[in-house]
């Protein structure tokens, strides 16, 4: 796809975000921000068994951070935690079609993945400390 198509998709997700809002029955809520640019993301997860049954995000920031959060929620909805926990920054950058961003913009694009991974650390902390520690280590590179 051409860069113009990806730009249109990003603008669409920014203007019409999917899965935006609070999740009343969330069993995981996590917040983080990018202090360099001021982007903020909250993710609310409803996990049932070993599957993400629902996910919502709230946030403010640039088009890339907000569109990336919207697109990430679509990527992981109804997915098993096992597959979500293995998501990489390359998976997210490829999904949004922006693999050639500069370092500052990459942080914007990956903020939602970092928040999701931190939420999974929180979820696994009591249930599976080994998984929590592995996810925590993986998220340090985001």
N, C-alpha and C positions, 0 to 999 in steps of 0.2 A: 504494500500500500504506500501511497505517497505521503510525504510529511503533511501536506494540506489536509488529507483525510484524517490523519491522527489529530491534527490541530482542531478540526471540526468536532471530532469525538470528545476531545478534552473539554472544549467549550460547551458542548451539550451536557456533559456530566457536571460541569461547574454551574451552569445555569439551571439545570434540571437534575439535581443530585438524586441518586437512587438510595433508598434506605437511610434517609436523613431523619434524625429525630431521636427522642429518648425511647428506651425500651423498658416499660414498667416492670416486667417480670424478669429482668436480666439477672443472671447469677454471677456475672463478671462485669465490672465497670472499671475502665482504666483511662487515664488522661496523661498526655505528654505534650511537649511543645518543642519547637525549634527556636532556641533563643537568638540565633543569627538573623532570622527574618520575622519572627513573631507568629508563625503558623502554630495553631493549636488544634488538637484532635482528641475527642473523647470517643471511645468505642464501648458499646454495650453489647454483651453477648448473652444469648440464651443457649446454654449447652445442655443437651439431654443425652444421657448415655455417653457415647463417644462421637457425638455429631453436633455441629453448629445448627441449631434449629432456627435461630433468628439472630440478626445482627443489625445494629443501627449505629450511626455515627453522628456526632455533632462537631462543629468546629468553625474556625474562621482562619482565613489566610489566602494565599495566592491561588490562582486557578489550578495550578499543577497539584498542590497539596490536597485541595478539596475534590478535584476530579479523581485523583488517585485513590482517595478514601472511598468515593462512590463506586469506582470500578473494583476495588478490592472487596467491598461488601458483596458485590455480585459474584466475584470469583469464589468466595468461600461459603456462601449461603448453602445450607444443607450438605456440606462436605464433612467427611470424617476428620476429627482432630488430627489423626495420624498423617493425613495428606497435607493439612493446613500447616502443621508444625514443620514440614519440610520445605515450605515456600521460601524461595530465595529472592534476593534483590533483583537478580536477572529476570526471574519470573514476572515480577511486578513491572519492571521497566519495559519488558517485552510486551506485556499486556496493555500498557498505556501507549506503546509505540514510540517511546523516547529513550533510546539506548545511547544517544550521543549528547547527554546533558553535561553541563559543567558541574563541579563538585557541590556548589551551593544549591543548585537546582535539583541535584540528585537527592540531597537531604530533604527537600520539599516533597519530592515524589515518593520517598521511602518512609516518611513520618508515619503514615497509617499502618504500614507493615510493622514498624517498630512498636507502635502502640498495640497492635494485635498480638504480637509476640510477647510483650510484657503482660498482656491480659492472659495469655496462655500459661505464662510462668505462674501468675497468681492462681489460675485455675488448678494447675498441677501441683502446686506447692505442698499440699497435704496428701493428695492422692498418689502422686508419683514423683517424689523429689528428684530422681535421676533425670526424668524427662524435663522437669522444671529447670534444672541446672544446665542441661544441654541447650534448651531453647534460650536461656539467659545468655549463654556464651555466644550462640549464633546471633543474637540481637545486638551484641556489642559492635558488630561490624556495620550496622545500619546507620 
